[in-house]
Amino acid sequence: MEGTDKIALKFEIQRKLIHLISTFIPLLYWLFFEKKEAILIVSVAFVLMVLLDLGKRYSEPIRLFYFKYLGSVLRKDEQIRDGKLFTGGTSHITGVFLSVLLFDKNIAIASMLVMMICDSFAALSGKWFGKIKIGNKTLEGSIFFFITGVLLIMYVFPLGNATEHAKFFAVIALFVTTLFELIPSIIDDNISIPVVYGITYTLLIYFLR
């Protein structure tokens, strides 16, 4: 692996570690909170992230604070003053917020875990040994996305205690999400992944149960 590739991989690992650490959010939701409480908490987090990004653009003290503590995990277009306004962190909490708001508790938790864990493994595997390009994604990354999701459905999700019927629907939703993520889109993966997974699984449960 060449030097620039190693730097890119190290940078991606740093960003995805934050995603993996954020799995404490669905874990806390699962163990301690009901939907109304969770909506309130993630709404506050969402507003704070939006204000922080706005501050990064329009307030020099906030900008200096932001770059001091989070600058190492910002992409180039997030570092430029007139570049991308909202960072990956904001799109991440947006995906969390939409999951909690739109879906039943178990489906929301599953949707967040798919976004946080499956997408992380897909990105890292694609960076590490992805060879077959499909747009800006790799086939290898998508395969890891799906395999990781199947393992989560079988052994980790709250769905793990569900019927085989429910698990089958969850795997179908995962497959649809995997295919959808191969399609070029202007919507950030942190938003599209949990929303597509949650909507697909909800519709399957509603129409085919």
Contacts in CASP RR format, 6 or more apart in sequence:
PFRMAT RR
TARGET T0000
AUTHOR 0000-0000-0000
METHOD contacts of the structure
MODEL  1
MEGTDKIALKFEIQRKLIHLISTFIPLLYWLFFEKKEAILIVSVAFVLMV
LLDLGKRYSEPIRLFYFKYLGSVLRKDEQIRDGKLFTGGTSHITGVFLSV
LLFDKNIAIASMLVMMICDSFAALSGKWFGKIKIGNKTLEGSIFFFITGV
LLIMYVFPLGNATEHAKFFAVIALFVTTLFELIPSIIDDNISIPVVYGIT
YTLLIYFLR
1 9 0 8 1.000
5 127 0 8 1.000
8 127 0 8 1.000
9 124 0 8 1.000
9 127 0 8 1.000
9 128 0 8 1.000
11 73 0 8 1.000
12 123 0 8 1.000
12 124 0 8 1.000
12 127 0 8 1.000
13 124 0 8 1.000
14 72 0 8 1.000
14 73 0 8 1.000
15 73 0 8 1.000
16 120 0 8 1.000
16 123 0 8 1.000
16 124 0 8 1.000
18 73 0 8 1.000
18 89 0 8 1.000
19 92 0 8 1.000
19 115 0 8 1.000
19 116 0 8 1.000
19 117 0 8 1.000
19 119 0 8 1.000
19 120 0 8 1.000
20 116 0 8 1.000
20 117 0 8 1.000
20 120 0 8 1.000
22 92 0 8 1.000
22 96 0 8 1.000
22 116 0 8 1.000
23 112 0 8 1.000
23 113 0 8 1.000
23 116 0 8 1.000
23 117 0 8 1.000
25 42 0 8 1.000
25 96 0 8 1.000
25 112 0 8 1.000
26 108 0 8 1.000
26 109 0 8 1.000
26 112 0 8 1.000
26 113 0 8 1.000
26 116 0 8 1.000
29 38 0 8 1.000
29 100 0 8 1.000
29 105 0 8 1.000
29 108 0 8 1.000
29 109 0 8 1.000
29 112 0 8 1.000
30 105 0 8 1.000
30 109 0 8 1.000
30 158 0 8 1.000
33 41 0 8 1.000
34 105 0 8 1.000
35 100 0 8 1.000
35 104 0 8 1.000
35 105 0 8 1.000
35 108 0 8 1.000
38 100 0 8 1.000
38 105 0 8 1.000
38 108 0 8 1.000
39 100 0 8 1.000
39 101 0 8 1.000
42 93 0 8 1.000
42 96 0 8 1.000
42 97 0 8 1.000
42 100 0 8 1.000
43 97 0 8 1.000
45 93 0 8 1.000
45 96 0 8 1.000
45 97 0 8 1.000
46 90 0 8 1.000
46 93 0 8 1.000
46 94 0 8 1.000
46 96 0 8 1.000
46 97 0 8 1.000
49 89 0 8 1.000
49 90 0 8 1.000
49 93 0 8 1.000
50 86 0 8 1.000
50 90 0 8 1.000
52 62 0 8 1.000
52 66 0 8 1.000
52 90 0 8 1.000
53 85 0 8 1.000
53 86 0 8 1.000
53 87 0 8 1.000
53 90 0 8 1.000
54 85 0 8 1.000
55 62 0 8 1.000
55 63 0 8 1.000
55 66 0 8 1.000
56 62 0 8 1.000
56 63 0 8 1.000
56 66 0 8 1.000
56 87 0 8 1.000
57 63 0 8 1.000
57 81 0 8 1.000
57 85 0 8 1.000
63 81 0 8 1.000
67 74 0 8 1.000
67 79 0 8 1.000
71 79 0 8 1.000
74 87 0 8 1.000
75 84 0 8 1.000
75 88 0 8 1.000
77 83 0 8 1.000
77 84 0 8 1.000
78 84 0 8 1.000
78 87 0 8 1.000
78 88 0 8 1.000
88 188 0 8 1.000
88 190 0 8 1.000
89 190 0 8 1.000
91 188 0 8 1.000
91 190 0 8 1.000
91 191 0 8 1.000
92 115 0 8 1.000
92 190 0 8 1.000
94 188 0 8 1.000
94 190 0 8 1.000
94 191 0 8 1.000
95 112 0 8 1.000
95 115 0 8 1.000
95 190 0 8 1.000
95 191 0 8 1.000
95 194 0 8 1.000
95 195 0 8 1.000
96 112 0 8 1.000
96 194 0 8 1.000
98 191 0 8 1.000
98 194 0 8 1.000
98 195 0 8 1.000
99 108 0 8 1.000
99 109 0 8 1.000
99 111 0 8 1.000
99 112 0 8 1.000
99 115 0 8 1.000
99 194 0 8 1.000
99 195 0 8 1.000
99 198 0 8 1.000
100 108 0 8 1.000
102 108 0 8 1.000
102 195 0 8 1.000
102 198 0 8 1.000
102 199 0 8 1.000
103 111 0 8 1.000
103 198 0 8 1.000
103 201 0 8 1.000
103 202 0 8 1.000
104 202 0 8 1.000
105 158 0 8 1.000
106 157 0 8 1.000
106 158 0 8 1.000
106 159 0 8 1.000
106 162 0 8 1.000
107 198 0 8 1.000
107 201 0 8 1.000
107 202 0 8 1.000
107 205 0 8 1.000
108 198 0 8 1.000
109 157 0 8 1.000
109 158 0 8 1.000
110 152 0 8 1.000
110 153 0 8 1.000
110 157 0 8 1.000
110 158 0 8 1.000
110 159 0 8 1.000
110 170 0 8 1.000
110 197 0 8 1.000
110 198 0 8 1.000
110 201 0 8 1.000
111 193 0 8 1.000
111 194 0 8 1.000
111 195 0 8 1.000
111 197 0 8 1.000
111 198 0 8 1.000
111 201 0 8 1.000
112 194 0 8 1.000
113 152 0 8 1.000
113 156 0 8 1.000
113 157 0 8 1.000
114 149 0 8 1.000
114 152 0 8 1.000
114 174 0 8 1.000
114 177 0 8 1.000
114 193 0 8 1.000
114 194 0 8 1.000
114 197 0 8 1.000
115 189 0 8 1.000
115 190 0 8 1.000
115 193 0 8 1.000
115 194 0 8 1.000
115 197 0 8 1.000
117 148 0 8 1.000
117 149 0 8 1.000
117 152 0 8 1.000
118 144 0 8 1.000
118 145 0 8 1.000
118 146 0 8 1.000
118 148 0 8 1.000
118 149 0 8 1.000
118 152 0 8 1.000
118 174 0 8 1.000
118 193 0 8 1.000
119 145 0 8 1.000
119 181 0 8 1.000
119 189 0 8 1.000
119 190 0 8 1.000
119 193 0 8 1.000
121 141 0 8 1.000
121 144 0 8 1.000
121 145 0 8 1.000
121 148 0 8 1.000
122 141 0 8 1.000
122 142 0 8 1.000
122 144 0 8 1.000
122 145 0 8 1.000
122 148 0 8 1.000
122 181 0 8 1.000
123 141 0 8 1.000
125 138 0 8 1.000
125 140 0 8 1.000
125 141 0 8 1.000
125 144 0 8 1.000
126 138 0 8 1.000
126 140 0 8 1.000
126 141 0 8 1.000
126 144 0 8 1.000
129 140 0 8 1.000
130 138 0 8 1.000
130 139 0 8 1.000
130 140 0 8 1.000
130 141 0 8 1.000
131 138 0 8 1.000
131 140 0 8 1.000
132 138 0 8 1.000
132 139 0 8 1.000
132 140 0 8 1.000
133 139 0 8 1.000
134 142 0 8 1.000
134 182 0 8 1.000
135 182 0 8 1.000
135 184 0 8 1.000
136 184 0 8 1.000
137 181 0 8 1.000
137 182 0 8 1.000
142 178 0 8 1.000
142 181 0 8 1.000
142 182 0 8 1.000
145 178 0 8 1.000
145 181 0 8 1.000
146 174 0 8 1.000
146 175 0 8 1.000
146 178 0 8 1.000
149 174 0 8 1.000
150 171 0 8 1.000
150 174 0 8 1.000
153 159 0 8 1.000
153 160 0 8 1.000
153 167 0 8 1.000
153 170 0 8 1.000
153 171 0 8 1.000
153 174 0 8 1.000
154 160 0 8 1.000
154 167 0 8 1.000
157 170 0 8 1.000
159 166 0 8 1.000
159 167 0 8 1.000
159 170 0 8 1.000
160 167 0 8 1.000
162 170 0 8 1.000
165 209 0 8 1.000
166 205 0 8 1.000
169 201 0 8 1.000
169 204 0 8 1.000
169 205 0 8 1.000
169 208 0 8 1.000
170 201 0 8 1.000
172 200 0 8 1.000
172 204 0 8 1.000
173 197 0 8 1.000
173 198 0 8 1.000
173 200 0 8 1.000
173 201 0 8 1.000
173 204 0 8 1.000
174 197 0 8 1.000
176 196 0 8 1.000
176 197 0 8 1.000
176 200 0 8 1.000
177 193 0 8 1.000
177 196 0 8 1.000
177 197 0 8 1.000
177 200 0 8 1.000
180 192 0 8 1.000
180 196 0 8 1.000
181 189 0 8 1.000
181 192 0 8 1.000
181 193 0 8 1.000
181 196 0 8 1.000
185 192 0 8 1.000
END
